[in-house]
């Protein structure tokens, strides 16, 4: 299961209380979800139509609903029930939310030339990075070949033309894992709820996936930091971005991995080969209008590696920031769209 980097957030987030007042007009709500934590901060200028307690309750309900639909760790979630069903060529009714996320995953699969593939779950599980909790060892080539045959976005069919969307398996072993995009969708759902409640200045973060609008309590765009890669566990800042009416997601390979016989196997799997990626890209940060899109793109583009990721970004006008491992340390690169956005947003 893909686990994105915990982005270092430049605003103060180290609070022990679930709900607290950081300043006279700044409210912070936090909790646990999707195997990680969430933080929601908004400026209460008197126009917000609910109390912080009610907003917190609604956020919790939203995130529980996303989990109940899209988690692979909850055995009776909507997605888990689909994965367990072995019927082929039989349309199964699914929720609008699940269909929305799948439709975006399919769109981004094409944009990233197959690098983002939500059907890669069987291979991710085999490597020990998913719910199966396999021992941390390299799988046998025969096992890998078997599961690799189950992978491919062409092995599912999503139909959204009717009143109720449907999803179809073309082979019984299809297993969908939305961990590369579901947290981003959760961020968007919470952000949209805040908009409904007339919060004009807010920042929502789940496990490093972020969406922000308006200004912070200092009257500046929300200051979000990109983490400097290292393998020691220490946290350091590489760059700070002023985020306004934009989402941000970061993916990397230097925290989640295992080693065998001196070889390092990162958690990001290339759907085309079934093996962990082997390139020099340490992390990639993506800016996009929605967190769902940023989340999915950060995974797909990271799998592609630095050269191909930049090529795809320039072709599709995507805003990306790369941190690349070299013999002398790390170097950074950015796409034209990223440079333009950060020049105008800061």
C-alpha positions as CSV (number, residue, x, y, z in Angstrom):
1,X,0.0,0.0,0.0
2,X,1.3,3.3,-1.0
3,X,2.2,5.5,2.0
4,X,3.0,9.0,1.1
5,X,5.6,11.1,2.8
6,X,4.6,13.1,5.8
7,X,5.0,16.7,4.5
8,X,6.5,19.0,7.0
9,X,3.9,21.7,7.6
10,X,5.4,25.1,8.3
11,X,2.5,26.2,10.5
12,X,2.4,24.8,14.1
13,X,0.6,21.5,14.1
14,X,2.1,19.8,17.2
15,X,-1.0,20.0,19.3
16,X,-2.1,17.3,21.9
17,X,-5.7,18.3,22.0
18,X,-8.1,17.3,19.3
19,X,-9.7,20.7,19.2
20,X,-8.0,23.9,20.4
21,X,-7.8,27.6,19.8
22,X,-4.3,28.5,18.5
23,X,-5.2,32.1,18.3
24,X,-8.2,34.4,18.7
25,X,-9.5,33.6,15.2
26,X,-7.7,30.4,14.3
27,X,-9.2,26.9,14.9
28,X,-7.4,23.6,14.7
29,X,-9.1,20.3,14.5
30,X,-7.2,17.0,14.4
31,X,-7.5,13.3,14.7
32,X,-6.7,9.9,13.2
33,X,-7.9,8.4,9.9
34,X,-6.7,6.0,7.2
35,X,-3.8,4.8,9.2
36,X,-2.4,8.3,9.7
37,X,-3.4,11.6,11.1
38,X,-5.4,14.6,9.9
39,X,-5.2,18.3,10.7
40,X,-7.7,20.9,9.7
41,X,-7.1,24.6,10.3
42,X,-9.5,27.4,9.5
43,X,-9.9,31.1,10.3
44,X,-13.1,31.9,12.1
45,X,-14.0,35.5,11.2
46,X,-17.6,35.2,12.4
47,X,-18.9,34.0,9.0
48,X,-18.5,30.3,9.6
49,X,-22.0,28.8,10.1
50,X,-21.2,26.0,12.6
51,X,-19.3,25.7,15.9
52,X,-15.9,24.0,15.9
53,X,-17.3,21.1,17.7
54,X,-20.0,20.5,15.1
55,X,-17.5,20.9,12.3
56,X,-15.2,18.4,13.9
57,X,-18.0,15.9,14.2
58,X,-18.9,16.4,10.5
59,X,-15.2,15.9,9.5
60,X,-15.0,12.7,11.5
61,X,-18.2,11.4,9.8
62,X,-16.8,12.3,6.3
63,X,-13.6,10.5,6.9
64,X,-15.3,7.4,8.3
65,X,-17.5,7.3,5.2
66,X,-14.4,7.5,2.9
67,X,-12.8,4.7,4.8
68,X,-16.0,2.6,4.7
69,X,-16.0,2.9,0.9
70,X,-12.3,2.8,-0.1
71,X,-10.2,1.1,2.6
72,X,-8.5,-2.2,1.8
73,X,-7.8,-2.7,5.5
74,X,-11.4,-2.8,6.4
75,X,-12.7,-6.2,5.3
76,X,-16.3,-5.2,4.8
77,X,-15.6,-1.8,3.1
78,X,-17.3,-1.3,-0.3
79,X,-14.0,-1.7,-2.1
80,X,-13.0,-4.8,-0.1
81,X,-16.3,-6.4,-1.0
82,X,-15.7,-5.7,-4.7
83,X,-12.1,-7.2,-4.4
84,X,-13.5,-10.3,-2.7
85,X,-16.1,-10.9,-5.4
86,X,-14.8,-13.2,-8.1
87,X,-17.6,-12.8,-10.6
88,X,-16.3,-11.7,-14.1
89,X,-18.1,-9.7,-16.7
90,X,-20.8,-8.9,-14.2
91,X,-21.4,-5.2,-13.5
92,X,-21.6,-4.4,-9.8
93,X,-23.3,-1.3,-8.5
94,X,-21.0,1.1,-6.6
95,X,-21.3,4.4,-4.9
96,X,-20.9,7.7,-6.6
97,X,-17.9,8.5,-4.5
98,X,-16.1,5.3,-5.3
99,X,-16.9,5.8,-9.0
100,X,-15.5,9.4,-8.9
101,X,-12.2,8.2,-7.4
102,X,-11.9,5.4,-9.9
103,X,-12.7,7.6,-12.8
104,X,-9.9,10.0,-11.8
105,X,-7.5,7.0,-11.3
106,X,-8.3,5.8,-14.8
107,X,-7.8,9.3,-16.2
108,X,-4.4,9.7,-14.4
109,X,-3.4,6.2,-15.5
110,X,-3.5,7.4,-19.1
111,X,-1.8,10.7,-18.3
112,X,1.1,8.9,-16.5
113,X,1.4,6.3,-19.3
114,X,0.3,3.5,-17.0
115,X,2.5,4.4,-14.1
116,X,-0.4,5.0,-11.8
117,X,-2.4,1.8,-11.7
118,X,-4.8,1.1,-8.9
119,X,-4.9,-2.6,-9.9
120,X,-1.3,-3.1,-8.8
121,X,-2.5,-4.2,-5.3
122,X,-1.7,-7.9,-5.7
123,X,1.9,-7.2,-6.5
124,X,2.2,-4.6,-3.7
125,X,0.8,-7.1,-1.3
126,X,3.3,-9.8,-2.5
127,X,6.2,-7.4,-1.8
128,X,4.9,-6.9,1.8
129,X,3.7,-3.3,1.5
130,X,-0.1,-4.0,1.8
131,X,-2.7,-5.6,4.0
132,X,-1.3,-9.2,3.5
133,X,1.7,-8.4,5.7
134,X,4.0,-10.7,3.9
135,X,7.5,-11.3,5.3
136,X,10.0,-8.7,4.1
137,X,11.7,-10.7,1.3
138,X,11.9,-10.6,-2.4
139,X,9.2,-12.7,-4.0
140,X,10.0,-15.7,-6.2
141,X,9.9,-14.9,-9.9
142,X,7.1,-17.5,-10.4
143,X,4.9,-15.8,-7.7
144,X,5.6,-12.4,-9.2
145,X,4.7,-13.5,-12.8
146,X,1.5,-15.0,-11.6
147,X,0.4,-11.8,-9.8
148,X,1.7,-9.5,-12.5
149,X,-0.8,-11.2,-14.9
150,X,-3.6,-9.9,-12.7
151,X,-2.5,-6.2,-13.0
152,X,-3.8,-3.8,-15.6
153,X,-6.4,-1.0,-15.7
154,X,-7.8,-2.8,-18.8
155,X,-9.0,-5.6,-16.4
156,X,-11.7,-3.4,-15.0
157,X,-14.6,-1.5,-16.6
158,X,-16.3,1.5,-15.0
159,X,-19.7,2.6,-16.3
160,X,-21.1,6.0,-15.2
161,X,-23.7,6.7,-17.8
162,X,-26.7,5.5,-15.8
163,X,-28.1,6.7,-12.5
164,X,-26.0,4.2,-10.5
165,X,-22.4,3.6,-11.6
166,X,-21.2,0.1,-12.0
167,X,-17.8,-1.6,-11.9
168,X,-16.9,-4.9,-13.7
169,X,-14.0,-7.3,-13.3
170,X,-12.7,-9.0,-16.4
171,X,-10.7,-11.6,-14.4
172,X,-11.6,-12.9,-11.0
173,X,-8.3,-12.0,-9.3
174,X,-8.6,-8.2,-9.9
175,X,-7.8,-6.3,-6.7
176,X,-8.0,-2.6,-6.5
177,X,-6.0,-0.5,-4.1
178,X,-6.9,3.2,-3.8
179,X,-4.3,4.1,-1.3
180,X,-2.5,6.2,-3.9
181,X,-5.6,8.5,-4.3
182,X,-8.1,8.0,-1.5
183,X,-6.5,10.2,1.1
184,X,-6.5,13.0,-1.4
185,X,-10.2,12.4,-2.0
186,X,-10.8,12.6,1.8
187,X,-9.0,16.0,1.9
188,X,-11.2,17.3,-0.9
189,X,-14.3,16.1,0.8
190,X,-13.4,17.9,4.0
191,X,-12.4,21.0,2.1
192,X,-15.7,21.1,0.3
193,X,-17.6,20.7,3.6
194,X,-15.7,23.8,5.0
195,X,-16.7,25.7,1.8
196,X,-20.3,24.8,2.5
197,X,-20.0,26.2,6.0
198,X,-18.6,29.4,4.6
199,X,-15.0,29.0,5.7
200,X,-13.0,31.1,3.3
201,X,-9.6,30.6,4.8
202,X,-8.6,27.0,5.6
203,X,-6.0,24.3,5.3
204,X,-6.8,20.5,5.3
205,X,-4.1,17.8,5.6
206,X,-4.3,14.0,5.8
207,X,-1.0,12.1,6.0
208,X,0.8,14.8,4.0
209,X,-1.9,15.4,1.4
210,X,-2.9,19.1,1.6
211,X,-5.4,21.5,0.2
212,X,-5.6,25.1,1.2
213,X,-7.6,28.3,0.4
214,X,-7.3,31.9,1.4
215,X,-4.8,33.2,4.0
216,X,-3.5,32.0,7.4
217,X,-3.8,34.0,10.6
218,X,-0.9,36.2,9.6
219,X,-2.7,37.2,6.4
220,X,-0.3,35.2,4.2
221,X,-0.9,32.2,1.9
222,X,-0.7,29.0,3.9
223,X,3.0,28.2,4.3
224,X,3.7,24.6,3.5
225,X,7.2,23.1,3.5
226,X,8.6,20.3,1.3
227,X,10.7,17.9,3.3
228,X,14.4,17.4,2.6
229,X,15.0,13.7,2.0
230,X,17.2,11.7,4.3
231,X,17.4,8.2,5.7
232,X,18.1,9.1,9.4
233,X,14.5,10.0,10.3
234,X,15.4,13.6,11.0
235,X,13.1,16.3,9.6
236,X,14.4,19.2,7.6
237,X,12.9,21.7,5.1
238,X,13.9,21.7,1.5
239,X,11.5,24.5,0.3
240,X,8.5,26.4,1.5
241,X,5.5,27.2,-0.7
242,X,2.7,29.6,-0.2
243,X,-0.4,27.6,-0.9
244,X,-3.7,29.3,-1.9
245,X,-6.6,27.7,-3.6
246,X,-4.4,24.7,-4.5
247,X,-3.6,21.2,-3.3
248,X,-0.2,19.6,-2.8
249,X,1.0,16.0,-2.5
250,X,4.5,14.5,-2.1
251,X,5.7,11.0,-2.8
252,X,9.1,9.4,-2.1
253,X,11.0,6.2,-1.5
254,X,13.4,6.9,1.4
255,X,11.2,6.0,4.4
256,X,9.3,2.8,3.4
257,X,11.5,0.0,2.2
258,X,13.2,-3.2,3.2
259,X,16.7,-4.6,2.5
260,X,17.7,-8.1,1.4
261,X,21.3,-9.2,0.7
262,X,22.4,-5.6,0.6
263,X,19.8,-4.5,-2.0
264,X,17.2,-1.9,-1.1
265,X,13.6,-2.4,-2.2
266,X,11.3,0.7,-2.0
267,X,7.6,0.5,-1.5
268,X,6.7,2.2,-4.9
269,X,6.0,-0.6,-7.4
270,X,6.3,-0.1,-11.1
271,X,3.0,-1.7,-12.5
272,X,4.7,-2.5,-15.8
273,X,7.5,-4.7,-14.3
274,X,6.1,-5.7,-10.9
275,X,9.4,-4.6,-9.2
276,X,10.1,-1.7,-6.9
277,X,11.2,1.4,-8.8
278,X,15.0,1.8,-9.4
279,X,15.9,5.4,-10.2
280,X,17.4,8.4,-8.6
281,X,14.3,10.4,-7.8
282,X,14.1,10.8,-4.0
283,X,10.8,12.7,-3.9
284,X,8.3,14.5,-6.1
285,X,5.8,17.2,-5.1
286,X,2.8,17.9,-7.2
287,X,0.5,21.0,-7.1
288,X,-3.0,20.6,-8.6
289,X,-6.5,22.1,-8.2
290,X,-7.7,19.1,-6.1
291,X,-5.9,16.9,-3.6
292,X,-7.2,13.7,-5.2
293,X,-5.5,14.7,-8.5
294,X,-2.2,15.8,-6.7
295,X,-2.2,12.5,-4.7
296,X,-2.6,10.3,-7.7
297,X,-0.2,12.2,-9.9
298,X,2.5,12.2,-7.2
299,X,2.5,8.4,-7.2
300,X,2.3,7.9,-11.0
301,X,5.0,10.5,-11.8
302,X,7.3,9.2,-9.0
303,X,7.2,5.8,-10.5
304,X,8.2,7.2,-13.9
305,X,11.4,8.7,-12.5
306,X,12.9,12.2,-12.9
307,X,13.3,12.4,-16.7
308,X,10.0,10.9,-17.8
309,X,8.1,12.7,-15.0
310,X,9.4,16.1,-16.2
311,X,8.5,15.1,-19.8
312,X,5.0,14.2,-18.9
313,X,4.7,17.3,-16.7
314,X,5.7,19.7,-19.5
315,X,3.4,17.9,-22.0
316,X,0.4,18.2,-19.6
317,X,1.2,21.5,-17.9
318,X,1.6,19.9,-14.5
319,X,3.3,21.7,-11.6
320,X,5.9,19.4,-10.1
321,X,9.0,19.8,-7.9
322,X,11.7,17.0,-7.9
323,X,14.4,16.2,-5.5
324,X,17.0,13.9,-7.1
325,X,19.7,11.8,-5.6
326,X,23.2,12.3,-7.0
327,X,26.7,11.2,-6.0
328,X,27.2,14.6,-4.4
329,X,23.9,14.7,-2.5
330,X,20.6,16.0,-3.7
331,X,19.6,18.4,-6.5
332,X,16.2,19.9,-7.3
333,X,14.3,20.5,-10.5
334,X,10.9,21.9,-11.3
335,X,8.5,22.0,-14.2
336,X,7.6,25.3,-15.9
337,X,4.1,25.2,-14.4
338,X,5.5,24.8,-10.9
339,X,7.8,27.7,-11.3
340,X,5.0,29.9,-12.6
341,X,2.6,28.9,-9.8
342,X,5.1,29.5,-7.0
343,X,6.2,32.8,-8.5
344,X,2.6,34.0,-8.5
345,X,1.3,32.3,-5.3
346,X,4.0,33.2,-2.8
